[in-house]
Amino acid sequence: MDVLRPPLIRIGGRVYRKNLIQEQAYPHEEEEDFYAGPGDCVDEPGDAFVVEETERGFQCRVEVPSPLYKYIIGKKGETKKRLETETRTSISIPKPGVEGEIVITGQQRSGVVSARTRMDVLLDSFRKKQPFTHFLSFALNQPAIQEKFLQFKEQVLEQCSKDHGVSSSLFQNPAKLHLTLGTLVLLNEQEIQKACDLLQRCKEDFVDQITGGQPLTVEVAGVEYMNDDPAMTDVLYAKVHMKDGSDRLQMVADQLVERFVASGLMLKEWDRVKLHATVMNTLFRKDPTEEQNNTMPGKSSCKERESFNGQNILKLFENFYFGEVQLDSVRLSQRFSSDASGYYATSGQL
């Protein structure tokens, strides 16, 4: 990291610097400290959150999912102690695994605001490092599409199995064929419910207007690869487009992601959603349960991936027709799960 140009973290409409510090590495616990800069947070007005005045001073309540408690506590409680000492506050954290509020108390309002601001920066950083738990998806696992996908798999293995790296383990589970719109980190039931509620508001605010309340008819046809060199392919996907040639599917996808990013439930990755359905992925070779292509920054698989030569596949199946499908719902899908149909378990949908 360039010490003269530290990365910026935006929280609650404000911008904070993430300063470089010397840290001791622990084998089982990653720990970092983030500061807004000497004295920067002490003068915060604190209007981004509520600070209550009490008989003994001031307090602020913070809703934090229980999996993130450990990042406030730190190794042997060091992070919590340091926050309390430097801001002259007391921080009360629920027991591990128990959902609740973290309560910051102190005699000075500025100290409570400082502790809350530092805690927000710390939580924001570690939340971004969590593997995603859910994703917004359109299911593409209708029987006709699955049948054509299995034909594609059979023909690829017949004609291209001698190409480097090509094997049956690379192919998607046909019951889980889907379009991914965006990924989310939802760490408790309250966050899942928040995402479900937002999905319903999106339906009322713009989805029905764009779709006219009718399913979107799309065609799944042709294949393309993700990286720059087709001879070293990691992800091969089927292309998806509206049958009528309109951009309504793209509009729905982009506006959904925009709304979820604005709510803080999703991180912005691209200016536009890339509409694609993964059919082959080298992650599947290593881990058959890794059925969701992981493209989130900072969340890539640590497994070593063995690329495959996709040149012949791209040439022979450039225009392969997987079929036509009616998209009638957007699902909040749970990663590493299955429902009765074999698709991902659904936490909510519109």
C-alpha positions in Angstrom: 0.0 0.0 0.0 1.3 3.5 -0.9 1.6 5.3 2.5 1.2 8.6 0.7 -2.1 7.5 -0.9 -3.9 5.2 1.6 -7.1 3.6 0.5 -10.3 5.4 1.3 -13.3 3.8 3.0 -16.8 5.4 2.7 -19.2 5.0 5.6 -22.4 6.9 6.2 -21.6 9.6 3.7 -18.1 10.3 5.1 -14.7 9.3 3.9 -12.0 7.8 6.1 -8.4 6.9 5.5 -7.1 3.3 6.1 -3.6 4.0 7.5 -0.8 1.5 7.3 0.3 0.1 10.7 2.7 -2.6 11.8 0.8 -5.7 12.8 1.7 -9.1 14.3 0.4 -12.0 12.3 -1.6 -14.7 14.1 -2.0 -18.1 12.6 -5.7 -18.4 13.4 -7.0 -14.9 13.6 -6.6 -12.1 11.1 -6.6 -8.7 12.8 -6.3 -5.2 11.5 -6.7 -1.8 12.9 -8.3 1.1 11.0 -8.0 4.7 12.0 -9.7 7.7 10.5 -6.5 9.7 11.1 -5.3 11.4 14.2 -8.1 13.2 15.8 -10.3 13.0 12.7 -13.1 11.0 14.3 -13.1 12.8 17.7 -14.8 15.8 16.2 -17.4 13.8 14.3 -20.9 15.3 14.8 -22.3 11.7 14.9 -25.4 12.6 13.0 -25.1 9.3 11.0 -26.2 7.4 14.1 -28.1 8.0 17.4 -26.2 8.8 20.5 -28.4 8.9 23.6 -27.8 10.9 26.7 -28.1 8.9 29.9 -27.8 9.7 33.7 -24.2 8.5 33.5 -23.2 10.1 30.2 -23.9 8.9 26.7 -24.5 5.6 24.9 -24.8 4.3 21.3 -26.3 1.0 20.2 -25.0 -0.8 17.2 -26.7 -3.7 15.4 -24.0 -6.2 14.5 -24.4 -9.8 13.2 -22.9 -12.2 15.7 -20.3 -13.6 13.2 -18.6 -10.2 13.3 -18.3 -9.9 17.1 -14.8 -11.5 17.0 -13.4 -8.6 14.9 -14.5 -6.1 17.6 -13.1 -8.3 20.4 -9.8 -9.1 18.6 -7.1 -11.6 19.6 -7.4 -12.1 23.4 -9.7 -9.1 23.6 -7.0 -6.6 22.4 -9.0 -4.8 19.8 -11.9 -4.1 22.3 -9.5 -3.0 25.0 -7.7 -0.6 22.7 -10.9 0.9 21.5 -12.1 1.4 25.0 -8.8 2.9 26.2 -8.3 5.3 23.3 -11.9 6.6 23.3 -12.5 6.3 27.1 -15.6 4.2 26.6 -17.0 0.9 27.7 -18.1 -1.6 25.0 -20.6 -4.3 25.9 -20.8 -7.2 23.4 -23.4 -10.1 23.5 -22.1 -13.6 24.0 -20.8 -15.4 20.9 -23.6 -16.7 18.7 -26.3 -14.6 20.4 -27.8 -12.0 18.2 -28.1 -8.6 19.8 -26.8 -5.0 20.0 -23.3 -3.9 20.9 -23.6 -1.0 23.4 -21.0 1.8 23.7 -21.1 3.9 26.8 -19.0 6.8 28.0 -19.0 10.0 29.9 -18.1 12.1 26.9 -20.2 12.2 23.7 -17.2 12.7 21.6 -15.7 9.5 23.0 -18.8 7.5 22.2 -18.9 8.9 18.7 -15.2 8.1 18.2 -15.6 4.5 19.3 -18.7 4.1 17.1 -16.9 5.5 14.0 -13.9 3.3 14.5 -16.1 0.3 15.0 -18.0 1.1 11.8 -14.8 1.3 9.8 -13.5 -2.0 11.3 -16.8 -3.8 10.6 -17.0 -2.5 7.1 -13.5 -3.8 6.3 -14.1 -7.2 7.7 -17.5 -7.6 6.2 -16.0 -7.1 2.8 -13.7 -10.0 3.5 -16.5 -12.5 4.3 -17.4 -15.0 1.6 -20.8 -14.3 0.1 -23.7 -16.2 1.5 -26.5 -15.4 -1.0 -27.0 -14.1 -4.5 -29.8 -12.7 -6.7 -30.5 -15.1 -9.5 -32.8 -16.1 -12.4 -33.3 -19.8 -12.6 -32.4 -21.4 -16.0 -33.0 -25.0 -14.9 -36.3 -25.6 -16.9 -36.4 -29.2 -18.2 -35.9 -28.2 -21.9 -32.8 -26.1 -21.0 -31.4 -29.0 -18.9 -31.9 -31.4 -21.7 -30.1 -29.2 -24.2 -27.3 -28.6 -21.6 -26.7 -32.3 -21.2 -26.5 -32.6 -25.0 -23.9 -29.8 -25.0 -21.9 -31.6 -22.3 -22.1 -35.0 -24.2 -21.0 -33.4 -27.5 -18.2 -31.5 -25.9 -16.8 -34.6 -24.2 -17.1 -36.5 -27.5 -15.4 -34.0 -29.6 -13.0 -32.1 -27.3 -12.1 -34.5 -24.4 -8.5 -34.7 -25.7 -8.0 -31.0 -25.4 -5.9 -30.0 -22.4 -7.9 -29.9 -19.1 -11.3 -30.8 -20.5 -13.2 -33.3 -18.4 -16.7 -34.0 -17.2 -16.0 -32.5 -13.7 -15.9 -29.0 -15.3 -19.6 -28.9 -16.1 -22.3 -27.1 -14.1 -25.0 -29.1 -12.3 -27.9 -28.9 -14.8 -30.4 -28.4 -12.0 -28.5 -25.3 -10.9 -28.2 -23.5 -14.2 -28.8 -19.8 -13.5 -28.1 -16.1 -14.2 -26.3 -14.3 -11.3 -27.2 -10.7 -10.9 -25.1 -10.0 -7.8 -23.8 -11.5 -4.6 -24.5 -10.6 -1.0 -23.1 -11.2 2.5 -26.1 -11.8 4.8 -24.9 -12.9 8.2 -28.2 -13.3 10.2 -31.9 -13.6 9.8 -32.5 -9.8 10.1 -30.2 -9.1 7.2 -31.9 -11.8 5.1 -35.3 -10.3 5.9 -34.0 -6.9 5.0 -32.9 -8.2 1.6 -36.3 -9.9 1.0 -38.1 -6.7 1.9 -36.0 -4.7 -0.5 -36.6 -7.2 -3.3 -40.4 -6.8 -2.9 -40.0 -3.0 -2.9 -38.1 -3.3 -6.2 -40.9 -5.2 -7.7 -43.4 -2.4 -6.8 -41.0 0.4 -7.7 -39.7 -0.6 -11.1 -39.7 -4.3 -12.0 -43.4 -4.5 -12.8 -43.2 -1.3 -14.8 -40.3 -2.6 -17.0 -41.8 -6.1 -17.5 -45.4 -5.1 -17.7 -46.1 -7.7 -15.0 -45.3 -10.5 -17.6 -42.5 -13.0 -17.7 -39.5 -12.1 -19.8 -38.9 -14.4 -22.7 -35.1 -15.0 -23.2 -33.0 -17.2 -25.4 -29.9 -19.0 -24.2 -27.6 -19.4 -27.2 -23.9 -19.4 -27.9 -20.9 -19.7 -25.6 -18.1 -17.3 -24.6 -15.2 -17.3 -22.2 -14.3 -15.0 -19.3 -10.5 -14.5 -19.6 -8.2 -13.2 -22.3 -6.8 -16.4 -23.6 -9.2 -19.1 -24.9 -6.3 -21.6 -24.6 -6.3 -21.0 -20.8 -10.0 -20.8 -20.0 -11.4 -20.9 -16.4 -15.0 -20.1 -17.0 -17.1 -20.8 -20.1 -20.6 -19.4 -20.1 -23.8 -19.4 -22.3 -25.0 -16.1 -23.5 -28.5 -14.8 -22.7 -30.5 -12.2 -24.5 -34.2 -11.1 -24.8 -36.0 -12.8 -27.6 -37.6 -9.6 -28.7 -34.2 -7.9 -28.9 -35.1 -5.4 -26.2 -32.9 -4.5 -23.2 -35.6 -5.1 -20.6 -33.7 -7.9 -18.9 -30.5 -5.8 -18.7 -32.6 -2.9 -17.2 -34.1 -5.1 -14.5 -30.7 -6.6 -13.6 -28.9 -3.2 -13.5 -31.6 -1.4 -11.5 -31.9 -4.3 -9.0 -28.1 -4.2 -8.4 -28.1 -0.4 -8.2 -30.9 -0.5 -5.5 -29.1 -3.2 -3.5 -25.8 -1.4 -3.7 -27.4 1.8 -2.5 -28.9 -0.1 0.5 -25.5 -1.3 1.5 -26.4 -5.0 1.1 -24.3 -5.4 -2.1 -20.9 -4.2 -3.3 -20.7 -2.5 -6.7 -18.6 -4.6 -9.1 -19.3 -3.4 -12.6 -21.2 -0.5 -14.3 -23.5 -3.1 -15.9 -24.5 -6.6 -14.9 -22.9 -9.2 -17.2 -25.7 -11.5 -18.3 -24.3 -15.0 -18.5 -25.0 -18.6 -17.4 -21.9 -20.5 -16.4 -21.7 -23.9 -18.0 -18.1 -24.9 -17.3 -15.9 -23.7 -14.5 -12.5 -24.9 -13.3 -13.6 -24.4 -9.7 -16.0 -27.3 -10.2 -13.0 -29.6 -10.8 -11.6 -28.9 -7.4 -14.8 -28.6 -5.4 -18.1 -30.0 -6.8 -20.0 -27.9 -4.3 -18.6 -24.7 -5.7 -21.6 -24.3 -8.0 -21.6 -20.5 -8.0 -19.0 -18.6 -10.0 -17.1 -16.4 -7.5 -16.2 -13.1 -9.0 -16.4 -10.8 -5.9 -13.2 -8.7 -5.3 -11.2 -10.2 -2.5 -13.2 -13.4 -2.4 -11.6 -15.5 -5.0 -11.0 -19.2 -4.3 -7.7 -20.0 -2.7 -7.6 -23.3 -4.5 -5.2 -23.7 -7.4 -7.2 -23.7 -10.6 -6.2 -25.8 -13.6 -7.3 -24.0 -16.8 -8.6 -25.8 -19.8 -8.1 -25.2 -23.5 -11.4 -23.9 -24.8 -10.4 -23.0 -28.3 -12.1 -26.0 -30.0 -15.2 -25.7 -27.8 -15.6 -22.1 -28.8 -15.2 -22.9 -32.5 -17.5 -25.9 -32.6 -20.2 -24.6 -30.2 -20.1 -20.9 -30.9 -23.8 -20.8 -31.8 -25.1 -23.8 -29.8 -28.7 -23.2 -28.9 -29.7 -24.1 -25.4 -33.3 -23.0 -25.7 -35.9 -20.5 -24.8 -37.1 -19.8 -21.3 -39.6 -17.6 -19.5 -38.1 -15.7 -16.6 -40.8 -15.0 -14.1 -39.1 -14.4 -10.8 -35.9 -13.1 -9.3 -34.7 -15.2 -6.4 -32.6 -14.5 -3.3 -30.7 -17.8 -3.5 -28.6 -19.3 -0.7 -25.1 -20.5 -1.6 -24.2 -24.1 -1.0 -27.8 -25.3 -0.7 -30.4 -27.2 -2.7 -34.2 -27.4 -2.7 -36.5 -30.2 -3.7 -35.9 -29.4 -7.4 -32.1 -29.5 -7.1 -31.9 -25.7 -7.5 -30.5 -23.4 -4.7 -32.7 -22.9 -1.7 -34.6 -19.7 -1.9 -34.8 -17.2 1.0 -37.1 -14.9 -0.9 -38.2 -14.0 -4.4 -40.3 -11.5 -6.5 
